[in-house]
């Protein structure tokens, strides 16, 4: 028996996370989209000291945070936050379908 897969309307999109932390030595993007894995999304620093990481995500709501030199840091460019189970806050990304 064969099945036909229909094309999904909810296409994945490239999202670039950026944070200006020129004094940092290491910045890692962590969130529920990568199971909070510190080995998945190491960020790269550009010439201006801004750390960047592009990821491909399907539409949805995501929680994330930056791990900066071993310390958690919220995204200063995103005021959408929610309380996490540790008593601190995570940022929220609402990614809608194009």
Order of alpha helices (4+ residues) and beta strands (2+ residues): beta-beta-beta-beta-beta-beta-beta-beta
